[in-house]
């Protein structure tokens, strides 16, 4: 039997490991377990929070730290311990207020380690909390403390998110960064916080320094992670710019067990270090 004890697969959740109904298929679970039985390691990198990833962490029986809040935190469910976190600067509150004043029809929430704090609950924000299964708190943005913010999520129709993107470009904020996590969500993060930067930190955790990392993701917030990994894959439903960053574009979508396809290729065809190779 092949030994994959020095391999770590890091998977995005929504649009990658999760299907369109936000479930992990039995096909993906079966192949993940097969990979583990051969010594391999599996974890996830997601924009989700400690609370909203927890049910999936149980299903996956995760025994590795995870990347949360789109790279602003590394968390160990086994020890219920934060291994790394990066907060937004205090000026993020002023920026969020300016955005809400100038871009119409946005919903939004501030995410901290203990909860999500909804400050504008439009239909897209309601959709987000329903998708994530989140128990949220409601708070006025003006009166909210600016401390310990991990990220701010803005939610609206695609055309309004594009207006937000245009406004951000016009303002040229330097203290924070922004990334689209779907066509209806855009997130504010500390400038150095990405899934890729978190993966770079992950490499230096105890026992990780000699591991080979293989990542898979579908959206813009996954690009840095795909580039940081030793080998990067995308499902067939990935955005074009994300496909451009990958070593391999899988034939399967998130609804067709893309993660299982990747693992089968690792096991059967030695895609990492084999004929596929890392793009230059």
C-alpha positions as CSV (number, residue, x, y, z in Angstrom):
1,X,0.0,0.0,0.0
2,X,1.2,3.5,-0.9
3,X,2.2,5.8,2.1
4,X,0.8,9.3,2.0
5,X,1.8,10.3,5.5
6,X,3.7,13.4,4.3
7,X,0.7,14.7,2.2
8,X,-1.9,17.2,3.4
9,X,-4.9,18.1,1.3
10,X,-6.4,21.5,2.1
11,X,-9.9,21.9,0.7
12,X,-12.2,24.9,0.4
13,X,-15.7,24.2,1.6
14,X,-18.5,26.1,-0.3
15,X,-18.3,25.4,-4.0
16,X,-15.6,22.7,-3.6
17,X,-16.1,20.1,-0.9
18,X,-19.8,21.1,-0.3
19,X,-22.3,20.4,-3.1
20,X,-25.0,22.9,-4.1
21,X,-27.2,21.8,-1.2
22,X,-24.3,22.5,1.3
23,X,-23.7,18.8,2.0
24,X,-20.6,16.7,1.9
25,X,-21.4,13.8,-0.4
26,X,-20.9,10.1,0.7
27,X,-18.6,9.8,-2.3
28,X,-16.3,12.5,-1.1
29,X,-16.4,11.1,2.5
30,X,-15.6,7.6,1.3
31,X,-12.5,8.7,-0.6
32,X,-11.3,11.0,2.1
33,X,-11.4,8.1,4.5
34,X,-9.5,5.9,2.0
35,X,-6.8,8.6,1.8
36,X,-6.5,8.8,5.5
37,X,-6.2,5.0,5.8
38,X,-3.1,5.3,3.6
39,X,-1.6,7.8,6.0
40,X,-2.8,11.0,4.2
41,X,-4.0,14.1,6.1
42,X,-7.1,16.2,5.2
43,X,-8.2,19.6,6.4
44,X,-10.1,22.6,5.2
45,X,-9.7,26.3,4.6
46,X,-12.9,28.4,4.6
47,X,-14.4,31.7,5.2
48,X,-16.7,30.1,7.8
49,X,-16.4,30.7,11.5
50,X,-15.5,28.4,14.4
51,X,-19.2,28.0,15.1
52,X,-20.4,27.4,11.5
53,X,-17.7,25.0,10.5
54,X,-18.2,22.9,13.7
55,X,-20.9,20.6,12.3
56,X,-18.8,19.8,9.2
57,X,-15.7,19.3,11.4
58,X,-17.6,16.6,13.2
59,X,-18.8,14.9,10.0
60,X,-15.3,14.9,8.6
61,X,-13.8,13.9,12.0
62,X,-11.1,16.5,11.4
63,X,-7.9,15.7,13.3
64,X,-5.9,18.6,11.8
65,X,-6.1,22.4,12.5
66,X,-8.3,24.3,10.1
67,X,-8.0,27.7,8.4
68,X,-11.1,29.9,9.1
69,X,-12.4,33.4,8.4
70,X,-10.7,33.3,4.9
71,X,-7.2,33.2,6.5
72,X,-7.6,35.3,9.6
73,X,-7.5,32.3,11.9
74,X,-6.0,28.8,12.3
75,X,-8.0,26.8,14.8
76,X,-7.7,23.3,16.4
77,X,-11.0,21.7,17.2
78,X,-9.4,18.9,19.1
79,X,-8.0,21.3,21.7
80,X,-10.6,24.0,21.2
81,X,-7.7,26.3,20.7
82,X,-6.8,29.3,18.5
83,X,-3.4,28.7,17.0
84,X,-3.2,32.0,15.0
85,X,-5.4,35.0,14.4
86,X,-5.1,38.3,12.7
87,X,-7.5,41.1,13.5
88,X,-8.6,44.0,11.3
89,X,-7.2,47.4,12.3
90,X,-9.4,49.7,14.4
91,X,-9.9,51.9,11.4
92,X,-12.0,49.1,9.8
93,X,-15.1,50.4,11.5
94,X,-14.7,53.8,9.9
95,X,-14.2,52.2,6.5
96,X,-17.3,50.0,7.0
97,X,-19.4,53.0,8.0
98,X,-18.2,54.9,4.9
99,X,-19.1,51.9,2.7
100,X,-22.6,51.6,4.1
101,X,-23.2,55.3,3.7
102,X,-22.1,55.4,0.0
103,X,-23.1,52.0,-1.4
104,X,-26.8,51.2,-1.4
105,X,-28.6,48.0,-0.5
106,X,-25.8,46.3,1.3
107,X,-26.3,43.8,4.1
108,X,-23.5,43.1,6.4
109,X,-22.0,41.5,9.5
110,X,-18.8,41.8,11.6
111,X,-17.3,38.4,12.5
112,X,-15.4,37.9,15.7
113,X,-14.2,34.6,17.3
114,X,-17.3,34.4,19.5
115,X,-20.1,35.2,17.0
116,X,-21.3,37.1,13.9
117,X,-22.7,40.5,14.6
118,X,-25.3,41.5,11.9
119,X,-25.5,45.3,11.4
120,X,-27.7,45.3,8.3
121,X,-30.0,42.4,7.6
122,X,-31.1,42.5,4.0
123,X,-32.3,39.4,2.1
124,X,-28.8,38.4,1.1
125,X,-27.5,38.7,4.6
126,X,-30.4,36.5,5.8
127,X,-29.5,34.0,3.0
128,X,-25.9,34.0,4.3
129,X,-26.8,33.2,7.9
130,X,-29.2,30.5,6.8
131,X,-26.6,28.9,4.5
132,X,-24.1,28.9,7.3
133,X,-26.5,27.8,10.0
134,X,-25.2,30.7,12.1
135,X,-26.6,31.9,15.4
136,X,-26.0,35.6,15.0
137,X,-26.3,38.6,17.2
138,X,-27.7,42.0,16.0
139,X,-25.8,45.2,16.6
140,X,-25.7,48.8,15.4
141,X,-22.5,49.3,13.5
142,X,-22.1,52.9,14.8
143,X,-22.1,51.7,18.4
144,X,-20.1,48.5,17.9
145,X,-16.6,48.3,19.4
146,X,-13.9,48.2,16.6
147,X,-11.8,45.7,18.5
148,X,-11.2,42.0,17.6
149,X,-12.8,42.1,14.2
150,X,-11.6,39.1,12.1
151,X,-13.5,40.1,9.0
152,X,-16.5,42.1,7.7
153,X,-18.9,40.5,5.2
154,X,-21.0,42.6,2.9
155,X,-23.9,40.9,1.1
156,X,-26.1,42.0,-1.7
157,X,-27.2,41.3,-5.3
158,X,-24.3,40.8,-7.8
159,X,-24.8,44.3,-9.3
160,X,-24.6,45.9,-5.9
161,X,-21.5,43.9,-5.0
162,X,-19.9,45.2,-8.2
163,X,-20.8,48.8,-7.1
164,X,-19.0,48.0,-3.8
165,X,-16.0,46.7,-5.7
166,X,-15.9,49.9,-7.8
167,X,-16.2,52.1,-4.7
168,X,-13.4,50.3,-3.0
169,X,-11.2,50.7,-6.0
170,X,-12.0,54.4,-6.2
171,X,-11.2,54.9,-2.5
172,X,-8.0,52.9,-2.5
173,X,-8.1,51.7,1.1
174,X,-4.6,50.7,2.3
175,X,-5.4,49.7,5.8
176,X,-7.6,46.7,4.8
177,X,-8.1,44.4,1.9
178,X,-11.2,43.0,0.1
179,X,-12.0,39.8,-1.6
180,X,-15.1,38.4,-3.3
181,X,-16.1,35.0,-1.8
182,X,-19.0,34.7,-4.2
183,X,-20.9,36.9,-6.6
184,X,-23.1,38.1,-3.7
185,X,-20.5,38.4,-0.9
186,X,-17.5,40.6,-0.5
187,X,-15.3,40.5,2.6
188,X,-13.0,43.0,4.3
189,X,-9.9,41.5,5.9
190,X,-6.6,42.6,7.4
191,X,-4.3,43.1,4.4
192,X,-2.0,40.2,5.1
193,X,-4.9,37.8,5.8
194,X,-5.6,35.3,2.9
195,X,-6.0,31.6,2.8
196,X,-2.6,31.5,1.2
197,X,-0.9,33.5,3.9
198,X,-2.5,31.3,6.5
199,X,-1.3,28.2,4.7
200,X,2.2,29.7,4.8
201,X,1.9,29.9,8.6
202,X,0.3,26.4,8.7
203,X,3.5,25.0,7.1
204,X,5.4,26.0,10.2
205,X,3.1,24.4,12.8
206,X,4.5,21.5,14.8
207,X,4.9,18.5,12.5
208,X,4.1,20.3,9.3
209,X,7.4,21.5,8.0
210,X,8.2,18.5,5.8
211,X,4.7,18.0,4.5
212,X,3.6,18.4,0.9
213,X,0.5,20.5,0.6
214,X,-2.2,20.0,-2.1
215,X,-5.0,22.6,-2.2
216,X,-8.3,22.8,-4.0
217,X,-10.7,25.7,-4.3
218,X,-13.1,27.4,-6.6
219,X,-13.4,31.1,-6.0
220,X,-11.2,34.3,-5.9
221,X,-10.6,33.9,-2.2
222,X,-8.9,30.6,-2.9
223,X,-6.3,31.8,-5.4
224,X,-3.5,32.6,-2.9
225,X,-4.0,29.2,-1.3
226,X,-3.8,27.4,-4.6
227,X,-0.6,29.3,-5.4
228,X,1.0,28.8,-2.0
229,X,0.4,25.0,-2.0
230,X,2.9,22.6,-3.6
231,X,0.1,21.6,-6.0
232,X,-3.2,23.3,-6.7
233,X,-6.4,22.0,-8.1
234,X,-9.8,23.4,-9.0
235,X,-13.2,21.8,-9.6
236,X,-14.8,22.3,-13.0
237,X,-17.1,25.0,-11.6
238,X,-14.3,27.2,-10.5
239,X,-14.1,30.8,-11.7
240,X,-11.9,31.4,-14.8
241,X,-9.2,33.4,-12.9
242,X,-9.0,30.7,-10.3
243,X,-8.6,28.0,-13.0
244,X,-5.7,30.1,-14.3
245,X,-3.9,29.8,-11.0
246,X,-4.2,26.0,-10.8
247,X,-1.9,23.1,-11.8
248,X,-4.9,21.0,-12.8
249,X,-8.6,21.6,-13.6
250,X,-10.6,18.6,-12.6
251,X,-13.4,17.2,-14.7
252,X,-15.8,17.1,-11.8
253,X,-17.7,19.9,-10.2
254,X,-18.6,20.3,-6.6
255,X,-21.8,18.5,-7.3
256,X,-19.8,15.6,-8.9
257,X,-17.4,14.8,-6.1
258,X,-14.5,16.9,-7.3
259,X,-12.5,16.3,-4.1
260,X,-12.9,12.6,-4.5
261,X,-11.6,12.9,-8.1
262,X,-8.5,14.8,-6.9
263,X,-7.7,12.2,-4.2
264,X,-8.2,9.4,-6.7
265,X,-5.7,11.1,-9.0
266,X,-3.2,11.5,-6.1
267,X,-3.5,7.8,-5.2
268,X,-3.8,6.2,-8.7
269,X,-1.7,8.5,-10.9
270,X,0.7,10.3,-8.6
271,X,-0.3,13.7,-9.9
272,X,1.9,15.5,-7.4
273,X,5.4,15.2,-8.6
274,X,4.3,13.3,-11.7
275,X,3.5,14.4,-15.2
276,X,1.2,17.2,-14.1
277,X,3.8,19.1,-12.1
278,X,3.7,22.6,-10.7
279,X,3.2,25.4,-13.1
280,X,6.1,27.8,-13.5
